[in-house]
Amino acid sequence: MAVSINKTVLSNGIRILTKKIPHVRSVSMGVWVNVGARDETPSENGLSHFIEHMIFKGTEKRTSYQIAKEFDAIGGHFNAFTSMELTCYHARVMDTHLETMVEILSDIFLNSVFESQEIERERPVILQELSMVEDSPEEYIHTLLRHNFWKGNPLGRSILGSRENITNFDNRKIKEFFHRYYQPDRIVISVAGNVDHDKIVELIGSAFQSVSPGDSLPDRITPDKFKRKISLTKKDLEQVHICIGTRGIGITDPDRFAFSLMNTVLGGNMSSRLFQEIRERRGLAYSVYSFTSSHVDTGMFGASVSVAPEKAPLSIELLLKEMFKLKKNKIDDSELIDAKEYSKGNILLSSESTDNHMVRLAQNEIHFDRYVPLEEVVENIEKVTKEDIFNLAGKLLQPDNMTLTVLGPIADKKAVEEAFEVY
C-alpha cells in the first residue's frame, strides 16, 4: 500500500492534510496557526507564547491535570512550540489511540477557558523560562543577536516577551489576542502515520467547522535596511560568546538550497571550515558553528563561537575570514559533493519519523500551498552549483550588513571592536 497525501478544506477555510504511511504504527498530529511573535505589538510581545502554555491549562470539560493524565494513559507525547511566525500544538500516539488524541487536541484548541487562576499559576513558570534562557549564554547570545540585527522590527523581539508584559497579561488580553489571530484561514491541521483521510476529516471537521472568520489582520513588516552594528554585553561568565549575523534569505527564496549548502560548508558539521579551522587546527573553542534563520520574507546568516576571553579578538577575525572566503573563491568540488550528501542524508533519515512528516506536511502547505515531495527537494539540492553558492555569498556577505554581538567577560573592548573592523 503506497504513501498517499490528501487535503480537505472546510467551508470556513481550515485546511486538513493527511499523509498515510501504512508501514508505521504511530500517528502524529499538529494543529498549526500562522501567527507568532512578529505579529504582536510591543505591548503584546509574548502573548503567542503565553497562549501556547495556557492551551494545556484547562477546557470546559477537562482540568490541566485531566489533560495530562489522559495523554499519559494512552502513552502519548504532546507538546507545543511558538516561533516568530507559527504556533503549533502537536501530539503523537499509537494508531490504536488515534480517536482519543484527536478528541483531546481538538478540545484544548477549541475550548480552552484561560481561567484567571490558571494564568496566575502559569505566569511564574514563564518568567522562570525567561530566566532559564538568560542563564544559558549559548541560547541568550542568539536572543541578543536577533534584537541587535532586527532592531526596530518585531523580528528583533523575544518570543517569550518581556518581564513587564508577562506580568501584565490577563484573561482579557489573552482571549482577545486568541480570537483575533486564531482565524480559520490561518489554521492548518496535519496528520501523518497509519491513518485514513476520510476518518480524520470525520473526526475533526465538525468540531473545527465552528471556528468563525474574523476581521482582516495587518501585514507583517518586512525589514528593508540592514546596518553595521556592534553590541557588547558584559556578564560574569567563564567564556565570551560571539555571534556575527548578516542578511539571509526567505523560506521560499529560489536560492534556499544554495543557502543551506553554503551554511553546511561554512560551519554546519564537523568537517566544515569553521570547525576545522577554529576547533581542530587552533584548539580555540569547543563550540563553533554557522547557522541560518529564514522567515517568509527575509532571513539571517551567521556564525557563532564560544572562547576564552583573551581569544575573543582572534576568534572574531577568524569567523570573518572564513565567512568572506566564500565570496572570494568558489568552494572545492569535494566540498560541494560532501555538503550535498550530508544534506540529503539528514533529509532522508528524518523521513523515518512521523513527527517530521507531520511538520513537513503543514509547513509545505503554509509556505508553498502544496506538498513538496522529498524527491523534489533532493533534486533541487543536486542542481546547486559552485557558482550558485559563490554568487549568493557575494550578495549576502556585505560588511555594511553585519552585526557583531558579544556576551561575557570582555577583556579588551577596543581589541574586540578593532577585530570586527578587519573586514
TIMARZA-885434 format. One record per residue (C-alpha): residue in one letter; x, y, z. Coordinates in nm, 4 decimals, m for minus. Each point is the difference from the previous one (the first is absolute). Layout:
! TIMARZA-885434
r aa->A	x->X	y->Y	z->Z
...
END
This chain:
! TIMARZA-885434
r aa->M	x->0.0000	y->0.0000	z->0.0000
r aa->A	x->0.1582	y->0.3291	z->m0.1105
r aa->V	x->0.0474	y->0.3219	z->0.1939
r aa->S	x->m0.2779	y->0.2462	z->m0.0902
r aa->I	x->m0.0533	y->0.3742	z->0.0587
r aa->N	x->m0.3517	y->0.1421	z->0.0351
r aa->K	x->m0.1430	y->0.3430	z->0.0720
r aa->T	x->m0.3448	y->0.1262	z->0.0964
r aa->V	x->m0.0954	y->0.3656	z->0.0450
r aa->L	x->m0.2907	y->0.0606	z->0.2345
r aa->S	x->m0.2602	y->0.2582	z->m0.0991
r aa->N	x->0.1502	y->0.2501	z->0.2464
r aa->G	x->0.3470	y->m0.0354	z->m0.1563
r aa->I	x->0.1740	y->m0.2330	z->0.2463
r aa->R	x->0.2241	y->m0.2442	z->m0.1861
r aa->I	x->0.0309	y->m0.3657	z->0.1029
r aa->L	x->0.2904	y->m0.1974	z->m0.1472
r aa->T	x->0.0923	y->m0.3618	z->0.0499
r aa->K	x->0.2876	y->m0.2188	z->m0.1047
r aa->K	x->m0.0734	y->m0.3699	z->0.0180
r aa->I	x->0.3082	y->m0.2076	z->0.0849
r aa->P	x->m0.1374	y->m0.3530	z->0.0323
r aa->H	x->0.3188	y->m0.1691	z->0.1209
r aa->V	x->0.0201	y->0.1955	z->0.3299
r aa->R	x->m0.1997	y->m0.0391	z->0.3199
r aa->S	x->0.0184	y->0.3587	z->0.1246
r aa->V	x->m0.2100	y->0.3012	z->m0.0915
r aa->S	x->0.1139	y->0.3621	z->0.0369
r aa->M	x->m0.2423	y->0.2899	z->m0.0055
r aa->G	x->0.0640	y->0.3728	z->0.0065
r aa->V	x->m0.2376	y->0.2947	z->0.0186
r aa->W	x->0.1913	y->0.2897	z->m0.1541
r aa->V	x->m0.0826	y->0.3696	z->0.0141
r aa->N	x->0.1736	y->0.2483	z->m0.2275
r aa->V	x->0.0705	y->0.2464	z->0.2800
r aa->G	x->0.3059	y->0.0675	z->0.2121
r aa->A	x->0.2069	y->0.2584	z->0.1804
r aa->R	x->0.0452	y->0.2247	z->m0.3036
r aa->D	x->m0.3778	y->0.0512	z->m0.0188
r aa->E	x->m0.0128	y->0.1568	z->0.3467
r aa->T	x->0.0106	y->0.3679	z->0.0909
r aa->P	x->0.2615	y->0.1073	z->0.2589
r aa->S	x->m0.2550	y->m0.0225	z->0.2825
r aa->E	x->m0.1141	y->m0.3437	z->m0.1266
r aa->N	x->0.3497	y->m0.1446	z->m0.0327
r aa->G	x->m0.0031	y->m0.3454	z->0.1587
r aa->L	x->m0.3747	y->m0.0615	z->m0.0371
r aa->S	x->0.0357	y->m0.2723	z->m0.2654
r aa->H	x->0.2332	y->m0.1915	z->0.2288
r aa->F	x->m0.2183	y->0.0615	z->0.3068
r aa->I	x->m0.3005	y->m0.1389	z->m0.1876
r aa->E	x->0.2063	y->m0.3042	z->m0.0999
r aa->H	x->0.0421	y->m0.0758	z->0.3721
r aa->M	x->m0.3604	y->0.0777	z->0.0917
r aa->I	x->m0.1511	y->m0.2314	z->m0.2628
r aa->F	x->0.0927	y->m0.2945	z->0.2236
r aa->K	x->m0.1389	y->0.1543	z->0.3186
r aa->G	x->m0.3610	y->m0.1017	z->m0.0203
r aa->T	x->m0.3099	y->m0.0109	z->m0.2178
r aa->E	x->m0.3702	y->0.0066	z->0.0708
r aa->K	x->0.0089	y->m0.3709	z->0.0805
r aa->R	x->0.3625	y->m0.0773	z->0.0928
r aa->T	x->0.2378	y->0.1364	z->0.2618
r aa->S	x->0.3710	y->0.0322	z->m0.0776
r aa->Y	x->0.0576	y->m0.3148	z->0.2059
r aa->Q	x->m0.2611	y->m0.1950	z->m0.1965
r aa->I	x->0.1575	y->0.1086	z->m0.3296
r aa->A	x->0.3421	y->m0.1255	z->0.1130
r aa->K	x->m0.1429	y->m0.3187	z->0.1534
r aa->E	x->m0.2009	y->m0.0945	z->m0.3084
r aa->F	x->0.2997	y->0.0457	z->m0.2297
r aa->D	x->0.2212	y->m0.2013	z->0.2350
r aa->A	x->m0.2629	y->m0.2746	z->0.0188
r aa->I	x->0.0348	y->m0.0670	z->m0.3740
r aa->G	x->0.3796	y->0.0210	z->0.0027
r aa->G	x->m0.0149	y->0.3167	z->m0.2047
r aa->H	x->0.2413	y->0.2863	z->m0.0373
r aa->F	x->m0.1416	y->0.3503	z->m0.0255
r aa->N	x->0.1615	y->0.3417	z->m0.0120
r aa->A	x->m0.0086	y->0.3392	z->m0.1706
r aa->F	x->0.2374	y->0.2651	z->m0.1286
r aa->T	x->m0.0067	y->0.3617	z->m0.1063
r aa->S	x->0.2250	y->0.1597	z->m0.2597
r aa->M	x->0.0161	y->0.3430	z->m0.1581
r aa->E	x->m0.2699	y->m0.0961	z->m0.2512
r aa->L	x->m0.1674	y->m0.3219	z->0.1110
r aa->T	x->m0.1585	y->m0.1635	z->0.3033
r aa->C	x->m0.0498	y->m0.3770	z->0.0059
r aa->Y	x->m0.1795	y->m0.2386	z->0.2363
r aa->H	x->0.0991	y->m0.3585	z->m0.0714
r aa->A	x->m0.0226	y->m0.3561	z->0.1261
r aa->R	x->0.1091	y->m0.3521	z->m0.0955
r aa->V	x->m0.1643	y->m0.3284	z->0.0994
r aa->M	x->m0.0397	y->m0.3579	z->m0.1156
r aa->D	x->m0.2553	y->m0.0293	z->m0.2802
r aa->T	x->m0.2370	y->m0.1864	z->0.2332
r aa->H	x->m0.0383	y->0.3205	z->0.2043
r aa->L	x->m0.0615	y->0.2312	z->m0.2942
r aa->E	x->m0.3549	y->0.0971	z->0.0955
r aa->T	x->0.0969	y->0.0850	z->0.3583
r aa->M	x->0.2902	y->0.2181	z->m0.1151
r aa->V	x->m0.2151	y->0.1853	z->m0.2515
r aa->E	x->m0.2719	y->0.0620	z->0.2545
r aa->I	x->0.2398	y->0.1368	z->0.2654
r aa->L	x->0.1927	y->0.2226	z->m0.2421
r aa->S	x->m0.3235	y->0.1325	z->m0.1458
r aa->D	x->m0.1384	y->0.0698	z->0.3458
r aa->I	x->0.2996	y->0.1947	z->0.1279
r aa->F	x->0.0273	y->0.2022	z->m0.3210
r aa->L	x->m0.3676	y->0.0866	z->m0.0334
r aa->N	x->m0.1221	y->0.0086	z->0.3593
r aa->S	x->0.2796	y->0.1347	z->0.2213
r aa->V	x->m0.1456	y->0.2287	z->0.2656
r aa->F	x->0.3129	y->0.2011	z->0.0955
r aa->E	x->m0.1068	y->0.0236	z->0.3641
r aa->S	x->0.1524	y->0.2852	z->0.1996
r aa->Q	x->0.1093	y->m0.2395	z->0.2741
r aa->E	x->0.1913	y->m0.2150	z->m0.2498
r aa->I	x->0.1567	y->0.3111	z->m0.1550
r aa->E	x->0.1352	y->0.0995	z->0.3409
r aa->R	x->0.1405	y->m0.3515	z->0.0492
r aa->E	x->0.1685	y->m0.0023	z->m0.3401
r aa->R	x->0.1404	y->0.3538	z->0.0104
r aa->P	x->0.2968	y->m0.0845	z->0.2304
r aa->V	x->0.0712	y->m0.3095	z->m0.2101
r aa->I	x->0.0445	y->0.2153	z->m0.3116
r aa->L	x->0.2095	y->0.2503	z->0.1937
r aa->Q	x->0.2218	y->m0.2897	z->0.1055
r aa->E	x->0.0245	y->m0.1081	z->m0.3633
r aa->L	x->0.1207	y->0.3504	z->m0.0858
r aa->S	x->0.2575	y->m0.0165	z->0.2800
r aa->M	x->0.1111	y->m0.3418	z->m0.1221
r aa->V	x->0.0773	y->0.1445	z->m0.3438
r aa->E	x->0.1919	y->0.2893	z->0.1532
r aa->D	x->0.1977	y->m0.2474	z->0.2134
r aa->S	x->0.0968	y->m0.1965	z->m0.3113
r aa->P	x->0.2515	y->0.2172	z->m0.1880
r aa->E	x->0.0045	y->m0.2351	z->m0.3007
r aa->E	x->m0.3692	y->0.0769	z->m0.0463
r aa->Y	x->m0.0111	y->0.3566	z->0.1307
r aa->I	x->0.2665	y->0.1206	z->m0.2464
r aa->H	x->m0.2433	y->m0.0785	z->m0.2840
r aa->T	x->m0.2765	y->0.1964	z->0.1738
r aa->L	x->0.2382	y->0.2960	z->0.0194
r aa->L	x->0.1095	y->m0.0453	z->m0.3618
r aa->R	x->m0.3594	y->0.0009	z->m0.1264
r aa->H	x->m0.0725	y->0.3120	z->0.2031
r aa->N	x->0.3040	y->0.1784	z->m0.1426
r aa->F	x->m0.0285	y->m0.1233	z->m0.3581
r aa->W	x->m0.3760	y->0.0583	z->m0.0381
r aa->K	x->m0.0025	y->0.3123	z->0.2170
r aa->G	x->m0.3187	y->0.1991	z->m0.0530
r aa->N	x->m0.1869	y->m0.2969	z->m0.1513
r aa->P	x->m0.2230	y->m0.2556	z->0.1816
r aa->L	x->0.2484	y->m0.2708	z->m0.1065
r aa->G	x->0.2411	y->0.1484	z->0.2521
r aa->R	x->m0.2247	y->m0.0669	z->0.2981
r aa->S	x->0.0131	y->m0.3030	z->0.2263
r aa->I	x->m0.2524	y->m0.2745	z->m0.0699
r aa->L	x->m0.0466	y->m0.0300	z->0.3775
r aa->G	x->m0.0733	y->0.3708	z->0.0427
r aa->S	x->0.1212	y->0.2432	z->0.2644
r aa->R	x->m0.0390	y->m0.0410	z->0.3758
r aa->E	x->m0.2252	y->0.3044	z->0.0076
r aa->N	x->m0.2318	y->m0.1438	z->m0.2661
r aa->I	x->m0.0083	y->m0.3461	z->0.1537
r aa->T	x->m0.0903	y->0.1548	z->0.3357
r aa->N	x->m0.2839	y->0.2043	z->m0.1502
r aa->F	x->m0.1707	y->m0.2577	z->m0.2256
r aa->D	x->m0.3467	y->m0.0860	z->0.1235
r aa->N	x->m0.3042	y->m0.2014	z->m0.1018
r aa->R	x->m0.1413	y->0.2822	z->m0.2142
r aa->K	x->0.3200	y->0.0634	z->m0.1983
r aa->I	x->0.0587	y->m0.3706	z->m0.0607
r aa->K	x->m0.3546	y->m0.0670	z->m0.1221
r aa->E	x->m0.0036	y->0.3092	z->m0.2214
r aa->F	x->0.3279	y->m0.0929	z->m0.1713
r aa->F	x->m0.1046	y->m0.3645	z->m0.0360
r aa->H	x->m0.3314	y->0.0818	z->m0.1682
r aa->R	x->0.1533	y->0.2718	z->m0.2191
r aa->Y	x->0.2821	y->m0.2099	z->m0.1434
r aa->Y	x->m0.1194	y->m0.3619	z->0.0180
r aa->Q	x->m0.2067	y->0.0373	z->m0.3163
r aa->P	x->m0.0964	y->m0.2869	z->m0.2341
r aa->D	x->0.2158	y->0.1095	z->m0.2936
r aa->R	x->0.3035	y->m0.0078	z->0.2302
r aa->I	x->m0.0640	y->m0.3518	z->0.1321
r aa->V	x->0.1464	y->m0.3163	z->m0.1519
r aa->I	x->m0.0484	y->m0.3466	z->0.1496
r aa->S	x->0.2509	y->m0.2620	z->m0.1094
r aa->V	x->m0.0069	y->m0.3714	z->0.0822
r aa->A	x->0.2599	y->m0.2571	z->m0.1024
r aa->G	x->0.0183	y->m0.3738	z->0.0625
r aa->N	x->m0.2219	y->m0.3024	z->m0.0383
r aa->V	x->m0.3164	y->0.2040	z->m0.0562
r aa->D	x->m0.3002	y->0.0231	z->m0.2298
r aa->H	x->m0.0671	y->0.3494	z->m0.1329
r aa->D	x->m0.3782	y->m0.0239	z->m0.0045
r aa->K	x->m0.0034	y->m0.1200	z->0.3600
r aa->I	x->0.2219	y->0.2906	z->0.1074
r aa->V	x->m0.2307	y->0.2498	z->m0.1713
r aa->E	x->m0.2981	y->m0.1667	z->0.1653
r aa->L	x->0.1649	y->0.0224	z->0.3441
r aa->I	x->0.1233	y->0.3565	z->m0.0376
r aa->G	x->m0.2280	y->0.1715	z->m0.2471
r aa->S	x->m0.3157	y->0.0625	z->0.1971
r aa->A	x->0.1856	y->0.1371	z->0.3024
r aa->F	x->0.2329	y->0.2344	z->m0.1898
r aa->Q	x->m0.2810	y->0.1153	z->m0.2271
r aa->S	x->m0.1166	y->0.2082	z->0.2965
r aa->V	x->0.2995	y->0.2375	z->m0.0260
r aa->S	x->m0.1297	y->0.3262	z->m0.1460
r aa->P	x->0.1928	y->0.2405	z->m0.2253
r aa->G	x->0.0986	y->0.3344	z->0.1465
r aa->D	x->0.1099	y->0.3429	z->m0.1141
r aa->S	x->0.2944	y->0.0435	z->m0.2350
r aa->L	x->0.3410	y->0.0115	z->0.1661
r aa->P	x->0.2951	y->0.2339	z->m0.0633
r aa->D	x->0.2790	y->m0.1106	z->m0.2326
r aa->R	x->0.3334	y->m0.0990	z->0.1483
r aa->I	x->0.2682	y->0.2681	z->m0.0151
r aa->T	x->0.2917	y->m0.1005	z->m0.2218
r aa->P	x->0.3397	y->0.1427	z->0.1003
r aa->D	x->0.1419	y->0.1919	z->m0.2944
r aa->K	x->0.3231	y->0.1405	z->0.1419
r aa->F	x->0.2966	y->m0.1650	z->0.1693
r aa->K	x->0.2667	y->0.1980	z->0.1820
r aa->R	x->0.3409	y->m0.0913	z->0.1358
r aa->K	x->m0.0334	y->m0.0310	z->0.3787
r aa->I	x->0.2103	y->m0.1027	z->0.2998
r aa->S	x->m0.1557	y->m0.0991	z->0.3342
r aa->L	x->0.2139	y->m0.1020	z->0.2975
r aa->T	x->m0.1724	y->m0.1310	z->0.3126
r aa->K	x->0.2161	y->m0.0608	z->0.3042
r aa->K	x->m0.0954	y->m0.2950	z->0.2184
r aa->D	x->0.1881	y->m0.2040	z->0.2577
r aa->L	x->0.0577	y->m0.3230	z->m0.1936
r aa->E	x->0.2899	y->m0.2357	z->m0.0630
r aa->Q	x->m0.0115	y->0.0556	z->m0.3763
r aa->V	x->m0.0682	y->0.2768	z->m0.2462
r aa->H	x->m0.2852	y->m0.0895	z->m0.2373
r aa->I	x->0.0164	y->0.1534	z->m0.3464
r aa->C	x->m0.2563	y->0.0175	z->m0.2803
r aa->I	x->0.0365	y->0.1701	z->m0.3368
r aa->G	x->m0.3172	y->0.0363	z->m0.2063
r aa->T	x->m0.0574	y->0.1267	z->m0.3517
r aa->R	x->m0.2864	y->0.0092	z->m0.2460
r aa->G	x->m0.1528	y->m0.3338	z->m0.1014
r aa->I	x->m0.2918	y->m0.1048	z->m0.2199
r aa->G	x->m0.3652	y->m0.0970	z->0.0441
r aa->I	x->m0.1432	y->m0.3488	z->0.0330
r aa->T	x->m0.1324	y->m0.0138	z->m0.3569
r aa->D	x->0.2920	y->0.1771	z->m0.1705
r aa->P	x->0.1224	y->m0.1903	z->m0.3097
r aa->D	x->0.3535	y->0.0141	z->0.1449
r aa->R	x->m0.1007	y->m0.1864	z->0.3174
r aa->F	x->0.1773	y->m0.3202	z->m0.1034
r aa->A	x->0.3256	y->0.1831	z->m0.0709
r aa->F	x->m0.0498	y->0.1843	z->0.3302
r aa->S	x->m0.0231	y->m0.3266	z->0.1909
r aa->L	x->0.3059	y->m0.1495	z->m0.1697
r aa->M	x->0.2025	y->0.3181	z->0.0568
r aa->N	x->m0.0807	y->m0.0288	z->0.3709
r aa->T	x->0.1069	y->m0.3648	z->0.0059
r aa->V	x->0.3337	y->0.0819	z->m0.1624
r aa->L	x->0.0701	y->0.2903	z->0.2349
r aa->G	x->m0.0965	y->m0.1480	z->0.3345
r aa->G	x->m0.2796	y->m0.2527	z->m0.0238
r aa->N	x->0.1865	y->m0.3142	z->0.1045
r aa->M	x->0.3286	y->m0.1361	z->0.1368
r aa->S	x->0.1819	y->0.0137	z->m0.3336
r aa->S	x->m0.1072	y->0.3588	z->m0.0646
r aa->R	x->0.2464	y->0.2847	z->m0.0427
r aa->L	x->m0.0734	y->0.1664	z->0.3341
r aa->F	x->0.0160	y->m0.3219	z->0.2001
r aa->Q	x->0.3240	y->m0.1085	z->m0.1609
r aa->E	x->0.1744	y->0.3389	z->0.0222
r aa->I	x->m0.1115	y->0.1204	z->0.3428
r aa->R	x->m0.0421	y->m0.3225	z->0.1944
r aa->E	x->0.2176	y->m0.2618	z->m0.1657
r aa->R	x->0.3000	y->0.2016	z->m0.1268
r aa->R	x->0.0162	y->0.2739	z->0.2624
r aa->G	x->m0.1764	y->m0.1545	z->0.3003
r aa->L	x->m0.1712	y->0.3294	z->0.0829
r aa->A	x->m0.3517	y->m0.1243	z->0.0674
r aa->Y	x->m0.2165	y->m0.2976	z->0.0797
r aa->S	x->m0.3088	y->0.1545	z->m0.1596
r aa->V	x->0.0240	y->0.1673	z->m0.3414
r aa->Y	x->m0.2549	y->m0.0085	z->m0.2815
r aa->S	x->m0.1890	y->0.1979	z->m0.2609
r aa->F	x->m0.3780	y->0.0299	z->m0.0242
r aa->T	x->m0.2899	y->0.1170	z->m0.2130
r aa->S	x->m0.3308	y->0.1508	z->0.1071
r aa->S	x->m0.2673	y->0.0443	z->m0.2649
r aa->H	x->m0.3409	y->0.1669	z->0.0174
r aa->V	x->m0.2648	y->0.0411	z->m0.2681
r aa->D	x->0.1530	y->0.3180	z->m0.1374
r aa->T	x->0.3534	y->0.0324	z->0.1360
r aa->G	x->0.2690	y->m0.1826	z->0.1934
r aa->M	x->0.3359	y->m0.0026	z->0.1741
r aa->F	x->0.3305	y->m0.1787	z->m0.0605
r aa->G	x->0.2566	y->m0.0136	z->0.2746
r aa->A	x->0.2760	y->m0.1663	z->0.1966
r aa->S	x->0.0569	y->m0.0556	z->0.3707
r aa->V	x->0.2849	y->m0.1002	z->0.2300
r aa->S	x->0.0652	y->m0.0176	z->0.3757
r aa->V	x->0.3602	y->0.0600	z->0.1142
r aa->A	x->0.2256	y->0.1119	z->0.2835
r aa->P	x->m0.0255	y->0.3790	z->0.0505
r aa->E	x->0.3514	y->0.0739	z->m0.1243
r aa->K	x->m0.0676	y->m0.1955	z->m0.3226
r aa->A	x->m0.3083	y->0.2022	z->m0.0988
r aa->P	x->0.1704	y->0.2456	z->m0.2427
r aa->L	x->0.1819	y->m0.2778	z->m0.1866
r aa->S	x->m0.3172	y->m0.2104	z->m0.0159
r aa->I	x->m0.1975	y->0.2892	z->m0.1504
r aa->E	x->0.2662	y->0.0465	z->m0.2665
r aa->L	x->m0.0077	y->m0.3718	z->m0.0826
r aa->L	x->m0.3803	y->m0.0102	z->m0.0246
r aa->L	x->0.0058	y->0.2921	z->m0.2418
r aa->K	x->0.2914	y->m0.1426	z->m0.1965
r aa->E	x->m0.1780	y->m0.3294	z->m0.0608
r aa->M	x->m0.3288	y->0.1722	z->m0.0807
r aa->F	x->0.1555	y->0.2338	z->m0.2567
r aa->K	x->0.1942	y->m0.2844	z->m0.1630
r aa->L	x->m0.3339	y->m0.1150	z->m0.1349
r aa->K	x->m0.0246	y->0.3119	z->m0.2185
r aa->K	x->0.3681	y->0.0142	z->m0.0950
r aa->N	x->0.0343	y->m0.3497	z->m0.1443
r aa->K	x->m0.2370	y->m0.2730	z->m0.1106
r aa->I	x->m0.0169	y->m0.3015	z->0.2286
r aa->D	x->0.1769	y->m0.3222	z->m0.1018
r aa->D	x->m0.1804	y->m0.2724	z->m0.1936
r aa->S	x->0.0516	y->m0.2386	z->0.2915
r aa->E	x->m0.1566	y->0.2467	z->0.2460
r aa->L	x->m0.3075	y->0.0354	z->m0.2181
r aa->I	x->m0.0383	y->m0.3772	z->m0.0385
r aa->D	x->0.0438	y->m0.0572	z->0.3747
r aa->A	x->m0.2470	y->0.2760	z->0.0897
r aa->K	x->m0.2601	y->m0.1450	z->m0.2350
r aa->E	x->0.0394	y->m0.3509	z->0.1398
r aa->Y	x->m0.0180	y->0.1305	z->0.3568
r aa->S	x->m0.3177	y->0.1972	z->m0.0753
r aa->K	x->m0.1691	y->m0.2855	z->m0.1856
r aa->G	x->0.0897	y->m0.2398	z->0.2800
r aa->N	x->m0.1553	y->0.2230	z->0.2646
r aa->I	x->m0.3163	y->0.0464	z->m0.2056
r aa->L	x->m0.0474	y->m0.3665	z->m0.0785
r aa->L	x->0.0823	y->m0.1208	z->0.3516
r aa->S	x->m0.2529	y->0.2447	z->0.1458
r aa->S	x->m0.2667	y->m0.1522	z->m0.2234
r aa->E	x->m0.0116	y->m0.3032	z->0.2299
r aa->S	x->m0.1867	y->0.2057	z->0.2612
r aa->T	x->m0.3758	y->0.0605	z->m0.0193
r aa->D	x->0.0554	y->0.3241	z->0.1919
r aa->N	x->0.2242	y->0.1288	z->m0.2787
r aa->H	x->m0.2517	y->m0.1037	z->m0.2642
r aa->M	x->m0.2713	y->0.1880	z->0.1891
r aa->V	x->0.2188	y->0.3118	z->0.0240
r aa->R	x->0.0951	y->m0.0055	z->m0.3693
r aa->L	x->m0.3619	y->m0.0529	z->m0.0994
r aa->A	x->m0.1132	y->0.3141	z->0.1830
r aa->Q	x->0.2967	y->0.2200	z->m0.0850
r aa->N	x->m0.0183	y->m0.0876	z->m0.3697
r aa->E	x->m0.3664	y->0.0990	z->m0.0003
r aa->I	x->0.0583	y->0.3252	z->0.1881
r aa->H	x->0.3002	y->0.1122	z->m0.2030
r aa->F	x->m0.0529	y->m0.1571	z->m0.3444
r aa->D	x->m0.3734	y->m0.0771	z->m0.0124
r aa->R	x->0.0840	y->m0.3556	z->m0.1036
r aa->Y	x->0.1787	y->m0.3131	z->0.1122
r aa->V	x->0.3673	y->m0.0032	z->m0.1033
r aa->P	x->0.1246	y->m0.3600	z->m0.0408
r aa->L	x->0.3381	y->m0.0898	z->0.1475
r aa->E	x->0.1086	y->m0.1089	z->m0.3458
r aa->E	x->m0.0518	y->0.3558	z->m0.1220
r aa->V	x->0.2057	y->0.1393	z->0.2872
r aa->V	x->0.2850	y->m0.2428	z->m0.0701
r aa->E	x->m0.0148	y->0.0848	z->m0.3701
r aa->N	x->0.0297	y->0.3719	z->0.0772
r aa->I	x->0.2943	y->m0.0629	z->0.2313
r aa->E	x->0.1748	y->m0.1892	z->m0.2787
r aa->K	x->m0.0515	y->0.2931	z->m0.2393
r aa->V	x->0.1974	y->0.2456	z->0.2158
r aa->T	x->0.3352	y->0.0974	z->m0.1513
r aa->K	x->0.3142	y->0.1593	z->0.1396
r aa->E	x->m0.0928	y->0.3113	z->m0.1938
r aa->D	x->m0.3393	y->0.0149	z->0.1741
r aa->I	x->0.1649	y->0.0011	z->0.3436
r aa->F	x->0.2691	y->0.2463	z->m0.1086
r aa->N	x->m0.2559	y->0.2440	z->m0.1400
r aa->L	x->m0.2233	y->m0.0285	z->0.3071
r aa->A	x->0.2938	y->0.0599	z->0.2337
r aa->G	x->0.0898	y->0.3102	z->m0.2008
r aa->K	x->m0.3528	y->0.1318	z->0.0403
r aa->L	x->m0.0388	y->m0.0710	z->0.3716
r aa->L	x->0.3457	y->0.0492	z->0.1488
r aa->Q	x->0.0192	y->0.3773	z->m0.0005
r aa->P	x->0.1913	y->0.1713	z->0.2860
r aa->D	x->m0.2644	y->0.2724	z->0.0295
r aa->N	x->m0.2667	y->m0.2633	z->0.0785
r aa->M	x->0.1859	y->m0.1702	z->0.2851
r aa->T	x->m0.0811	y->m0.0005	z->0.3700
r aa->L	x->0.2485	y->m0.1081	z->0.2667
r aa->T	x->m0.1458	y->m0.1069	z->0.3349
r aa->V	x->0.2248	y->m0.0963	z->0.2920
r aa->L	x->m0.1036	y->m0.1269	z->0.3440
r aa->G	x->0.2284	y->m0.0701	z->0.2954
r aa->P	x->0.3087	y->0.1294	z->0.1853
r aa->I	x->0.1373	y->0.2173	z->m0.2801
r aa->A	x->0.3699	y->0.0398	z->0.0772
r aa->D	x->0.0826	y->0.2719	z->m0.2536
r aa->K	x->m0.2928	y->0.1885	z->m0.1506
r aa->K	x->0.2173	y->0.1958	z->m0.2422
r aa->A	x->0.1708	y->m0.3155	z->m0.1319
r aa->V	x->m0.3389	y->m0.1635	z->m0.0579
r aa->E	x->m0.1284	y->0.3004	z->m0.1926
r aa->E	x->0.3204	y->0.0241	z->m0.2064
r aa->A	x->m0.0212	y->m0.3709	z->m0.0898
r aa->F	x->m0.3434	y->0.0579	z->m0.1463
r aa->E	x->0.1359	y->0.2847	z->m0.2144
r aa->V	x->0.2581	y->m0.2236	z->m0.1723
r aa->Y	x->m0.2488	y->m0.0864	z->m0.2774
END
